[in-house]
Amino acid sequence: MLAIVLSLGAALAFSLAAMLINTLAGRVTVFQLARWQMSMAFVLTALASLALGGWATVAPWQFWFLAASSVIGIMLASTTYFAAIYAAGPRLTALLFSLAAPFAVIEGWLFLDEALSLGQLSGIGLILGGIVLAIVAAGDTHPDDAPRRPLWQGVMLGVITALGQATGSLLARPAMEAGVEPLTAMAIRSGLGAAFFIALMVFPFARAARLPTGSELRTVGWSAFFGMFLGMSLMMAALSSGDVGIVSTLTSTTPILILPMLWFTTRRAPTPGAWAGAVLAVAGTALISMAA
C-alpha cells in the first residue's frame, strides 16, 4: 500500500512540475529555464545526498556512466522537454513522454538482447493509439493547453525527449544496479547538466535578454522541487518497497493527472478524446511494465 501511495505521489509531483513549466512559456526562454532549474535541482539533490552519505557510493566508472546519462537524459532531453511543453502544452507533452517506455523496451531488445513479448508489443500499440487520439483532440483545447507552434514541432520535440529519457536511463542502469544512491545519481546528472547550460552562455542564442523576475524564479524553483527532487525521491522510495511494474505504471499516470489540473485552471473540461488518449497511454505503459 505504501508503494502505491508513493508512486501516485510521484506522478502528482511530475504533473505539478509540468503545469508550472507551462506557465513560464513566452516569459522564460528554454535555455534560461534549463539553466536555472538544473542549478536548483543540483543544490537540492546534492545537499540531500550529503546528508545521506551518498557520495561515498559512487565509484569512478559509475560516475562516467552517469555523466553519459546526463548528456542524453538531461542536456538533450530536458531541453527538448521544456521546448515541447512550450510548443505543445503540458497534456500532449506528458502523453508523448510516455513513449519513453516503448523506446526503452526497443533499446533493450536492440542493445541488450532482451526479448520482446506479446504484452510489450501490445503496450506499444496502446501508447501509440493514445497519442494519435490526443493529437486529434489537440485542436479543441483551451489556449492554456493549446499548441503554441505548429503541432508537428511539438510532437517532434516530445518524441526526441522520450528517446533521450529512455537512452539516458539505459546508460544509467549499470551504475544504479551497482548500488549508487539515487539522489546522488540525480545530483551528478543535474550538476553536469547545470554546468553545461551555464557554459552555453558563451553563445548568444543561449542568453536571455533579461534575468527572470522573482516570481518567475520561484516558479522555476518549485518546478525543480516537485519534478526533480520530490517526484524522483518518491519514485525511488516506492521502488525500494514495491514491485517495479506497479511502480512504473502508477508513476506514469501523469497524462491522466494533468487533465483535472487543466480542468481546474482553465475551467474547461478536457475532451473525451483527451481522456481516452491518456487512459490508453497509461494502459499501454502498464502492459509494458507488467510484461518486463
C-alpha positions as a Markdown table, in Angstrom:
| # | Residue | x | y | z |
|---|---|---|---|---|
| 1 | Met | 0.0 | 0.0 | 0.0 |
| 2 | Leu | 2.8 | 2.4 | 0.9 |
| 3 | Ala | 4.5 | 1.9 | -2.5 |
| 4 | Ile | 1.2 | 2.7 | -4.3 |
| 5 | Val | 0.8 | 6.0 | -2.3 |
| 6 | Leu | 4.4 | 6.9 | -3.0 |
| 7 | Ser | 4.1 | 6.1 | -6.7 |
| 8 | Leu | 0.9 | 8.2 | -7.1 |
| 9 | Gly | 2.6 | 11.0 | -5.1 |
| 10 | Ala | 5.5 | 10.9 | -7.6 |
| 11 | Ala | 3.1 | 11.1 | -10.6 |
| 12 | Leu | 1.3 | 14.1 | -8.9 |
| 13 | Ala | 4.6 | 15.8 | -8.4 |
| 14 | Phe | 5.7 | 15.3 | -12.0 |
| 15 | Ser | 2.3 | 16.7 | -13.2 |
| 16 | Leu | 2.6 | 19.8 | -11.0 |
| 17 | Ala | 6.1 | 20.4 | -12.3 |
| 18 | Ala | 4.8 | 20.3 | -15.9 |
| 19 | Met | 2.0 | 22.7 | -15.1 |
| 20 | Leu | 4.4 | 25.1 | -13.5 |
| 21 | Ile | 6.7 | 25.0 | -16.5 |
| 22 | Asn | 3.8 | 25.7 | -18.8 |
| 23 | Thr | 3.1 | 29.0 | -17.1 |
| 24 | Leu | 6.6 | 30.2 | -18.0 |
| 25 | Ala | 6.0 | 29.9 | -21.8 |
| 26 | Gly | 6.8 | 33.2 | -23.5 |
| 27 | Arg | 8.4 | 34.7 | -20.4 |
| 28 | Val | 11.5 | 32.5 | -19.7 |
| 29 | Thr | 13.5 | 31.0 | -22.6 |
| 30 | Val | 14.1 | 27.3 | -22.8 |
| 31 | Phe | 17.9 | 27.6 | -22.1 |
| 32 | Gln | 17.3 | 30.0 | -19.3 |
| 33 | Leu | 14.7 | 27.7 | -17.7 |
| 34 | Ala | 17.1 | 24.7 | -18.1 |
| 35 | Arg | 20.0 | 26.7 | -16.6 |
| 36 | Trp | 18.1 | 27.8 | -13.5 |
| 37 | Gln | 16.1 | 24.6 | -13.0 |
| 38 | Met | 19.2 | 22.3 | -13.2 |
| 39 | Ser | 21.2 | 24.5 | -10.9 |
| 40 | Met | 18.4 | 24.5 | -8.3 |
| 41 | Ala | 17.9 | 20.7 | -8.7 |
| 42 | Phe | 21.6 | 20.2 | -8.2 |
| 43 | Val | 21.6 | 22.2 | -4.9 |
| 44 | Leu | 18.6 | 20.3 | -3.6 |
| 45 | Thr | 19.8 | 16.8 | -4.5 |
| 46 | Ala | 23.5 | 17.4 | -3.6 |
| 47 | Leu | 22.5 | 18.6 | -0.1 |
| 48 | Ala | 20.2 | 15.6 | 0.3 |
| 49 | Ser | 22.9 | 13.2 | -0.9 |
| 50 | Leu | 25.4 | 14.8 | 1.5 |
| 51 | Ala | 23.0 | 14.3 | 4.4 |
| 52 | Leu | 22.5 | 10.6 | 3.4 |
| 53 | Gly | 26.2 | 10.0 | 2.8 |
| 54 | Gly | 25.5 | 9.1 | -0.8 |
| 55 | Trp | 28.7 | 10.5 | -2.3 |
| 56 | Ala | 30.6 | 7.6 | -0.9 |
| 57 | Thr | 28.6 | 5.1 | -3.0 |
| 58 | Val | 30.0 | 6.4 | -6.4 |
| 59 | Ala | 33.0 | 4.8 | -8.0 |
| 60 | Pro | 34.8 | 6.5 | -10.9 |
| 61 | Trp | 33.4 | 4.1 | -13.5 |
| 62 | Gln | 29.9 | 4.7 | -12.2 |
| 63 | Phe | 30.4 | 8.5 | -12.4 |
| 64 | Trp | 31.2 | 8.2 | -16.1 |
| 65 | Phe | 28.1 | 6.1 | -16.9 |
| 66 | Leu | 26.0 | 8.8 | -15.0 |
| 67 | Ala | 27.8 | 11.5 | -17.0 |
| 68 | Ala | 26.9 | 9.9 | -20.3 |
| 69 | Ser | 23.4 | 9.5 | -19.0 |
| 70 | Ser | 23.4 | 13.3 | -18.2 |
| 71 | Val | 24.4 | 14.2 | -21.7 |
| 72 | Ile | 21.5 | 12.3 | -23.3 |
| 73 | Gly | 18.9 | 12.4 | -20.5 |
| 74 | Ile | 19.5 | 15.9 | -19.1 |
| 75 | Met | 21.4 | 18.1 | -21.6 |
| 76 | Leu | 19.4 | 16.9 | -24.6 |
| 77 | Ala | 16.1 | 15.5 | -23.2 |
| 78 | Ser | 15.5 | 18.3 | -20.7 |
| 79 | Thr | 16.0 | 21.0 | -23.4 |
| 80 | Thr | 13.5 | 19.3 | -25.7 |
| 81 | Tyr | 11.1 | 18.6 | -22.8 |
| 82 | Phe | 10.9 | 22.2 | -21.9 |
| 83 | Ala | 10.6 | 23.2 | -25.5 |
| 84 | Ala | 7.8 | 20.6 | -26.1 |
| 85 | Ile | 5.8 | 22.0 | -23.2 |
| 86 | Tyr | 6.2 | 25.5 | -24.6 |
| 87 | Ala | 5.2 | 24.3 | -28.1 |
| 88 | Ala | 2.5 | 21.7 | -27.5 |
| 89 | Gly | 1.3 | 22.3 | -23.9 |
| 90 | Pro | 1.6 | 20.0 | -20.8 |
| 91 | Arg | -1.1 | 17.5 | -21.7 |
| 92 | Leu | 0.2 | 16.4 | -25.1 |
| 93 | Thr | 3.8 | 16.6 | -23.9 |
| 94 | Ala | 3.0 | 14.2 | -21.0 |
| 95 | Leu | 1.5 | 11.8 | -23.4 |
| 96 | Leu | 4.5 | 11.9 | -25.8 |
| 97 | Phe | 6.7 | 11.4 | -22.8 |
| 98 | Ser | 5.0 | 8.0 | -22.3 |
| 99 | Leu | 6.9 | 6.9 | -25.4 |
| 100 | Ala | 9.9 | 6.5 | -23.2 |
| 101 | Ala | 8.6 | 3.1 | -22.1 |
| 102 | Pro | 8.4 | 1.6 | -25.6 |
| 103 | Phe | 11.7 | 3.2 | -26.6 |
| 104 | Ala | 13.3 | 1.6 | -23.5 |
| 105 | Val | 11.9 | -1.8 | -24.5 |
| 106 | Ile | 13.1 | -1.4 | -28.1 |
| 107 | Glu | 16.6 | -0.3 | -27.0 |
| 108 | Gly | 16.8 | -3.2 | -24.6 |
| 109 | Trp | 15.9 | -5.5 | -27.5 |
| 110 | Leu | 18.5 | -3.9 | -29.8 |
| 111 | Phe | 21.4 | -3.5 | -27.4 |
| 112 | Leu | 20.9 | -5.9 | -24.5 |
| 113 | Asp | 19.3 | -8.8 | -26.4 |
| 114 | Glu | 16.2 | -8.6 | -24.3 |
| 115 | Ala | 13.2 | -10.4 | -25.8 |
| 116 | Leu | 10.1 | -8.5 | -26.9 |
| 117 | Ser | 6.9 | -10.2 | -25.5 |
| 118 | Leu | 3.4 | -10.0 | -26.9 |
| 119 | Gly | 2.4 | -7.9 | -23.9 |
| 120 | Gln | 5.1 | -5.4 | -24.6 |
| 121 | Leu | 4.2 | -5.1 | -28.2 |
| 122 | Ser | 0.5 | -4.7 | -27.3 |
| 123 | Gly | 1.5 | -2.0 | -24.8 |
| 124 | Ile | 3.4 | -0.1 | -27.5 |
| 125 | Gly | 0.4 | -0.3 | -29.7 |
| 126 | Leu | -1.9 | 1.2 | -27.0 |
| 127 | Ile | 0.5 | 4.0 | -26.3 |
| 128 | Leu | 0.7 | 4.9 | -30.0 |
| 129 | Gly | -3.1 | 4.8 | -30.2 |
| 130 | Gly | -3.4 | 7.0 | -27.2 |
| 131 | Ile | -1.1 | 9.6 | -28.7 |
| 132 | Val | -2.9 | 9.6 | -32.0 |
| 133 | Leu | -6.2 | 10.2 | -30.1 |
| 134 | Ala | -4.6 | 13.1 | -28.2 |
| 135 | Ile | -3.2 | 14.7 | -31.3 |
| 136 | Val | -6.7 | 14.5 | -32.9 |
| 137 | Ala | -8.1 | 16.2 | -29.8 |
| 138 | Ala | -5.4 | 18.8 | -29.7 |
| 139 | Gly | -7.4 | 21.1 | -32.0 |
| 140 | Asp | -10.2 | 21.6 | -29.4 |
| 141 | Thr | -8.3 | 22.8 | -26.3 |
| 142 | His | -8.2 | 25.8 | -24.1 |
| 143 | Pro | -5.5 | 28.4 | -25.0 |
| 144 | Asp | -3.5 | 27.5 | -21.9 |
| 145 | Asp | -3.1 | 24.0 | -23.2 |
| 146 | Ala | -3.3 | 24.6 | -27.0 |
| 147 | Pro | -0.2 | 24.1 | -29.2 |
| 148 | Arg | 1.6 | 27.4 | -29.5 |
| 149 | Arg | 3.6 | 26.4 | -32.5 |
| 150 | Pro | 2.9 | 24.0 | -35.4 |
| 151 | Leu | 1.8 | 20.7 | -33.9 |
| 152 | Trp | 4.4 | 18.7 | -35.7 |
| 153 | Gln | 7.1 | 20.7 | -33.9 |
| 154 | Gly | 5.7 | 19.9 | -30.5 |
| 155 | Val | 5.3 | 16.2 | -31.5 |
| 156 | Met | 8.9 | 16.0 | -32.8 |
| 157 | Leu | 10.3 | 17.6 | -29.6 |
| 158 | Gly | 8.2 | 15.2 | -27.5 |
| 159 | Val | 9.5 | 12.2 | -29.4 |
| 160 | Ile | 13.1 | 13.3 | -29.0 |
| 161 | Thr | 12.5 | 13.8 | -25.3 |
| 162 | Ala | 11.1 | 10.3 | -24.8 |
| 163 | Leu | 14.0 | 8.8 | -26.8 |
| 164 | Gly | 16.5 | 10.8 | -24.8 |
| 165 | Gln | 15.0 | 9.8 | -21.5 |
| 166 | Ala | 14.9 | 6.1 | -22.4 |
| 167 | Thr | 18.6 | 6.2 | -23.6 |
| 168 | Gly | 19.6 | 8.2 | -20.5 |
| 169 | Ser | 18.0 | 5.6 | -18.3 |
| 170 | Leu | 19.7 | 2.8 | -20.2 |
| 171 | Leu | 23.1 | 4.4 | -19.7 |
| 172 | Ala | 22.5 | 5.0 | -16.0 |
| 173 | Arg | 21.3 | 1.4 | -15.4 |
| 174 | Pro | 24.8 | -0.2 | -14.8 |
| 175 | Ala | 25.7 | 2.5 | -12.2 |
| 176 | Met | 22.3 | 2.2 | -10.4 |
| 177 | Glu | 22.4 | -1.6 | -10.4 |
| 178 | Ala | 25.8 | -1.4 | -8.8 |
| 179 | Gly | 24.3 | 0.5 | -5.8 |
| 180 | Val | 24.7 | 4.2 | -6.4 |
| 181 | Glu | 22.4 | 6.2 | -4.0 |
| 182 | Pro | 19.5 | 7.6 | -6.2 |
| 183 | Leu | 19.7 | 11.2 | -5.0 |
| 184 | Thr | 23.4 | 11.2 | -5.6 |
| 185 | Ala | 22.9 | 10.0 | -9.1 |
| 186 | Met | 20.4 | 12.8 | -9.7 |
| 187 | Ala | 22.9 | 15.3 | -8.2 |
| 188 | Ile | 25.6 | 14.2 | -10.6 |
| 189 | Arg | 23.3 | 14.2 | -13.6 |
| 190 | Ser | 21.7 | 17.6 | -12.8 |
| 191 | Gly | 25.1 | 19.1 | -11.7 |
| 192 | Leu | 26.7 | 18.3 | -15.0 |
| 193 | Gly | 23.5 | 19.5 | -16.8 |
| 194 | Ala | 23.7 | 22.8 | -14.9 |
| 195 | Ala | 27.4 | 23.2 | -15.8 |
| 196 | Phe | 26.6 | 22.5 | -19.5 |
| 197 | Phe | 23.7 | 25.1 | -19.7 |
| 198 | Ile | 25.8 | 27.7 | -17.9 |
| 199 | Ala | 28.7 | 27.1 | -20.3 |
| 200 | Leu | 26.3 | 27.6 | -23.2 |
| 201 | Met | 26.0 | 31.2 | -22.3 |
| 202 | Val | 29.2 | 31.9 | -24.3 |
| 203 | Phe | 26.9 | 31.6 | -27.3 |
| 204 | Pro | 24.4 | 34.4 | -27.9 |
| 205 | Phe | 21.5 | 32.0 | -28.7 |
| 206 | Ala | 21.6 | 30.6 | -25.2 |
| 207 | Arg | 21.5 | 34.0 | -23.4 |
| 208 | Ala | 18.3 | 35.8 | -22.4 |
| 209 | Ala | 17.5 | 39.4 | -22.8 |
| 210 | Arg | 16.8 | 39.8 | -19.1 |
| 211 | Leu | 17.1 | 37.9 | -15.8 |
| 212 | Pro | 13.9 | 36.1 | -14.6 |
| 213 | Thr | 11.8 | 38.1 | -12.2 |
| 214 | Gly | 11.4 | 37.0 | -8.6 |
| 215 | Ser | 8.1 | 35.4 | -9.3 |
| 216 | Glu | 9.5 | 33.5 | -12.3 |
| 217 | Leu | 12.4 | 32.3 | -10.3 |
| 218 | Arg | 10.0 | 31.0 | -7.6 |
| 219 | Thr | 8.1 | 29.1 | -10.3 |
| 220 | Val | 11.3 | 27.6 | -11.7 |
| 221 | Gly | 12.3 | 26.6 | -8.1 |
| 222 | Trp | 9.0 | 24.9 | -7.4 |
| 223 | Ser | 9.2 | 23.1 | -10.7 |
| 224 | Ala | 12.7 | 21.8 | -9.8 |
| 225 | Phe | 11.5 | 20.8 | -6.3 |
| 226 | Phe | 8.4 | 19.0 | -7.5 |
| 227 | Gly | 9.8 | 17.4 | -10.7 |
| 228 | Met | 13.5 | 16.6 | -10.0 |
| 229 | Phe | 13.6 | 16.4 | -6.2 |
| 230 | Leu | 10.3 | 15.4 | -4.7 |
| 231 | Gly | 9.0 | 13.4 | -7.7 |
| 232 | Met | 12.2 | 11.4 | -8.1 |
| 233 | Ser | 12.6 | 10.9 | -4.4 |
| 234 | Leu | 9.1 | 9.5 | -4.0 |
| 235 | Met | 9.6 | 7.2 | -7.1 |
| 236 | Met | 12.9 | 5.8 | -5.7 |
| 237 | Ala | 11.3 | 5.3 | -2.3 |
| 238 | Ala | 8.4 | 3.4 | -4.0 |
| 239 | Leu | 10.8 | 1.2 | -5.9 |
| 240 | Ser | 12.6 | 0.3 | -2.7 |
| 241 | Ser | 9.4 | -1.2 | -1.3 |
| 242 | Gly | 7.1 | -2.1 | -4.2 |
| 243 | Asp | 7.0 | -4.1 | -7.4 |
| 244 | Val | 8.8 | -2.4 | -10.3 |
| 245 | Gly | 6.0 | -3.0 | -12.8 |
| 246 | Ile | 3.3 | -1.5 | -10.5 |
| 247 | Val | 5.5 | 1.5 | -9.5 |
| 248 | Ser | 6.4 | 2.2 | -13.1 |
| 249 | Thr | 2.7 | 2.1 | -14.1 |
| 250 | Leu | 1.5 | 4.3 | -11.3 |
| 251 | Thr | 4.2 | 6.9 | -11.8 |
| 252 | Ser | 3.3 | 7.0 | -15.5 |
| 253 | Thr | -0.3 | 8.2 | -14.7 |
| 254 | Thr | 0.9 | 11.8 | -15.3 |
| 255 | Pro | -1.1 | 12.2 | -18.6 |
| 256 | Ile | -4.3 | 11.4 | -16.6 |
| 257 | Leu | -3.5 | 13.5 | -13.5 |
| 258 | Ile | -2.7 | 16.6 | -15.7 |
| 259 | Leu | -6.3 | 16.5 | -17.1 |
| 260 | Pro | -8.1 | 17.5 | -13.9 |
| 261 | Met | -5.4 | 20.1 | -13.2 |
| 262 | Leu | -6.1 | 21.7 | -16.6 |
| 263 | Trp | -9.8 | 21.4 | -15.9 |
| 264 | Phe | -9.3 | 23.3 | -12.6 |
| 265 | Thr | -7.0 | 26.0 | -14.1 |
| 266 | Thr | -8.8 | 26.6 | -17.4 |
| 267 | Arg | -12.4 | 26.0 | -16.1 |
| 268 | Arg | -12.9 | 23.8 | -19.2 |
| 269 | Ala | -13.4 | 20.1 | -19.2 |
| 270 | Pro | -10.9 | 18.1 | -21.3 |
| 271 | Thr | -12.5 | 16.4 | -24.4 |
| 272 | Pro | -13.4 | 12.7 | -24.4 |
| 273 | Gly | -10.5 | 12.2 | -26.9 |
| 274 | Ala | -8.1 | 13.7 | -24.4 |
| 275 | Trp | -9.3 | 11.3 | -21.6 |
| 276 | Ala | -9.3 | 8.3 | -23.9 |
| 277 | Gly | -5.8 | 9.0 | -25.2 |
| 278 | Ala | -4.5 | 9.4 | -21.6 |
| 279 | Val | -6.1 | 6.2 | -20.5 |
| 280 | Leu | -4.8 | 4.2 | -23.4 |
| 281 | Ala | -1.2 | 5.6 | -22.9 |
| 282 | Val | -1.3 | 4.6 | -19.2 |
| 283 | Ala | -2.8 | 1.2 | -20.0 |
| 284 | Gly | 0.0 | 0.6 | -22.6 |
| 285 | Thr | 2.7 | 1.6 | -20.1 |
| 286 | Ala | 1.1 | -0.9 | -17.6 |
| 287 | Leu | 1.3 | -3.7 | -20.1 |
| 288 | Ile | 4.9 | -2.9 | -20.9 |
| 289 | Ser | 5.8 | -2.7 | -17.2 |
| 290 | Met | 4.0 | -5.9 | -16.2 |
| 291 | Ala | 5.5 | -7.8 | -19.1 |
| 292 | Ala | 9.0 | -6.8 | -18.3 |
